[in-house]
């Protein structure tokens, strides 16, 4: 697997590899405490620069490929390839958040269509997704998309508020991608 950082787009969204130039637009899009309440690291208000710097540093170490998500040329969120394992041909999609007015729209389906498709085109055999055990909306979206529930890791990550989250894991395998892709395309 050779995952390549590049701009991905369809008729609904554009995903640009995250750069310093996205900082201020991303700050505005993410300045909502509700966006961060179930995240491991907080990124609203005074916490934004710490989060953004962390994401850029992780990307610089080739541990991640982050994307600014744009709709009609405006930044509305973020999603990333995380825990990239070329040798094992697996990657995780995560750190996904959207501006409040974009939640419940076609944006998530459009983003997952692009990210999953690109990962499999680059040689992935497995794409992982995980979420906070309290994030039922995200879990339902993963199930609806066709990702397979794999289990829950208890006390998997300490969050910014000091609590521990259980991480709920899902995955899509290469042989499952055609069915998942067709389902996403129906929703688009």
C-alpha positions as CSV (number, residue, x, y, z in Angstrom):
1,X,0.0,0.0,0.0
2,X,1.3,3.4,-0.9
3,X,-1.2,6.0,0.3
4,X,-0.7,9.3,-1.5
5,X,-1.6,12.7,-0.2
6,X,-3.6,14.4,-2.9
7,X,-6.7,16.5,-3.4
8,X,-9.9,14.4,-3.7
9,X,-13.2,15.7,-5.0
10,X,-16.6,14.9,-6.2
11,X,-19.7,17.0,-6.8
12,X,-20.4,17.4,-3.1
13,X,-17.0,18.0,-1.4
14,X,-13.3,18.7,-1.9
15,X,-10.7,17.2,0.4
16,X,-7.4,19.1,0.3
17,X,-4.3,17.8,2.1
18,X,-4.1,20.0,5.2
19,X,-1.6,22.9,5.0
20,X,-0.8,25.8,7.2
21,X,-2.8,28.0,4.9
22,X,-6.0,26.2,6.1
23,X,-5.4,27.3,9.8
24,X,-7.7,30.3,10.0
25,X,-10.6,28.9,7.9
26,X,-10.4,25.6,9.9
27,X,-10.4,27.6,13.2
28,X,-13.6,29.3,12.2
29,X,-15.2,26.0,11.0
30,X,-14.3,24.2,14.3
31,X,-15.1,26.9,16.8
32,X,-18.0,25.0,18.4
33,X,-17.6,23.3,21.7
34,X,-20.2,20.6,20.7
35,X,-17.9,19.5,17.9
36,X,-15.2,18.6,20.4
37,X,-17.1,17.1,23.3
38,X,-16.4,13.5,22.3
39,X,-12.9,14.0,20.8
40,X,-9.7,12.9,22.5
41,X,-8.1,16.3,22.0
42,X,-10.0,19.6,22.2
43,X,-9.8,22.0,19.3
44,X,-12.2,24.9,19.8
45,X,-11.4,28.4,21.0
46,X,-8.1,28.7,22.7
47,X,-7.4,25.0,22.2
48,X,-7.4,25.2,18.4
49,X,-3.8,26.0,17.7
50,X,-2.6,23.1,19.9
51,X,-4.9,20.7,18.0
52,X,-3.9,22.1,14.6
53,X,-0.2,21.9,15.4
54,X,-0.6,18.3,16.6
55,X,-2.3,17.3,13.4
56,X,0.3,19.0,11.2
57,X,3.1,17.4,13.3
58,X,1.6,13.9,13.0
59,X,1.3,14.5,9.2
60,X,4.9,15.6,9.0
61,X,6.0,12.3,10.6
62,X,4.1,10.4,7.9
63,X,1.7,9.0,10.6
64,X,-1.3,10.7,9.1
65,X,-2.7,12.5,6.1
66,X,-5.1,15.2,7.2
67,X,-7.7,16.9,4.9
68,X,-9.5,20.2,5.1
69,X,-13.0,19.5,3.8
70,X,-14.5,22.2,1.6
71,X,-18.0,22.7,0.3
72,X,-18.4,25.5,-2.3
73,X,-14.8,26.6,-1.6
74,X,-15.3,27.0,2.1
75,X,-13.7,24.9,4.9
76,X,-16.5,23.0,6.7
77,X,-14.5,20.3,8.5
78,X,-11.7,17.8,8.8
79,X,-11.0,14.1,8.2
80,X,-7.7,12.1,8.1
81,X,-6.0,8.9,7.3
82,X,-4.5,7.8,10.6
83,X,-2.3,4.9,11.8
84,X,-1.1,4.3,8.3
85,X,0.5,0.8,8.0
86,X,1.8,0.2,4.5
87,X,3.4,-3.1,5.3
88,X,0.1,-4.5,6.7
89,X,-2.0,-2.7,4.0
90,X,-4.3,-1.0,6.5
91,X,-5.2,2.5,7.5
92,X,-7.8,4.2,9.7
93,X,-10.1,7.0,8.8
94,X,-10.7,9.4,11.7
95,X,-10.5,12.7,13.4
96,X,-13.6,13.5,11.3
97,X,-15.7,16.5,12.3
98,X,-18.0,18.9,10.4
99,X,-19.4,22.3,11.1
100,X,-22.9,22.0,12.7
101,X,-24.8,23.0,9.6
102,X,-23.1,20.3,7.6
103,X,-24.0,17.4,9.9
104,X,-26.8,15.2,8.6
105,X,-26.2,16.2,5.0
106,X,-24.6,14.3,2.1
107,X,-21.1,15.6,3.3
108,X,-20.2,12.5,5.4
109,X,-21.2,10.0,2.7
110,X,-19.4,12.1,0.1
111,X,-16.2,12.2,2.2
112,X,-16.3,8.5,3.1
113,X,-16.8,7.7,-0.6
114,X,-13.7,9.6,-1.5
115,X,-11.5,8.5,1.4
116,X,-12.4,4.8,1.2
117,X,-12.1,4.8,-2.6
118,X,-8.7,6.4,-2.5
119,X,-7.4,4.1,0.2
120,X,-8.4,1.0,-1.7
121,X,-7.1,2.4,-5.0
122,X,-3.7,2.9,-3.2
123,X,-3.6,-0.7,-2.1
124,X,-5.3,-0.9,1.3
125,X,-6.8,-4.3,2.2
126,X,-8.5,-2.9,5.3
127,X,-9.8,0.5,6.4
128,X,-10.6,1.0,10.1
129,X,-13.0,3.4,11.7
130,X,-13.5,4.0,15.4
131,X,-15.5,6.3,17.5
132,X,-16.3,7.3,21.1
133,X,-18.8,4.8,22.7
134,X,-21.1,7.7,23.4
135,X,-21.1,8.8,19.8
136,X,-24.2,6.9,18.7
137,X,-24.7,9.1,15.7
138,X,-21.3,8.2,14.3
139,X,-21.8,4.5,15.1
140,X,-25.1,4.5,13.3
141,X,-23.5,6.2,10.3
142,X,-20.8,3.6,10.1
143,X,-23.3,0.7,10.3
144,X,-25.6,2.4,7.7
145,X,-22.5,2.8,5.4
146,X,-21.9,-0.9,5.6
147,X,-18.9,-1.0,7.8
148,X,-18.7,-4.1,10.0
149,X,-18.7,-3.7,13.8
150,X,-15.7,-5.4,15.3
151,X,-15.8,-4.7,19.0
152,X,-15.2,-2.2,21.7
153,X,-11.9,-1.5,23.5
154,X,-12.6,-0.4,27.0
155,X,-10.7,2.7,28.4
156,X,-9.0,2.9,25.1
157,X,-8.1,6.6,25.2
158,X,-8.0,9.4,27.8
159,X,-9.9,12.4,26.5
160,X,-9.2,16.1,26.9
161,X,-11.7,16.4,29.9
162,X,-9.8,13.7,31.8
163,X,-12.4,10.9,31.2
164,X,-11.7,7.7,29.4
165,X,-13.5,6.7,26.3
166,X,-14.3,3.2,25.1
167,X,-13.5,3.0,21.4
168,X,-16.0,1.3,19.1
169,X,-14.3,-0.2,16.1
170,X,-15.6,-0.8,12.6
171,X,-13.9,-1.8,9.3
172,X,-14.4,-2.2,5.6
173,X,-12.3,-4.8,3.8
174,X,-11.3,-4.6,0.1
175,X,-13.8,-7.3,-0.9
176,X,-16.6,-5.4,0.9
177,X,-15.8,-2.1,-0.8
178,X,-18.0,-2.6,-3.9
179,X,-21.1,-3.1,-1.8
180,X,-20.2,-0.2,0.5
181,X,-19.4,2.0,-2.4
182,X,-22.7,1.2,-4.1
183,X,-24.6,2.1,-0.9
184,X,-22.7,5.4,-0.5
185,X,-23.5,6.2,-4.2
186,X,-27.2,5.6,-3.6
187,X,-27.2,8.1,-0.7
188,X,-25.3,10.6,-2.9
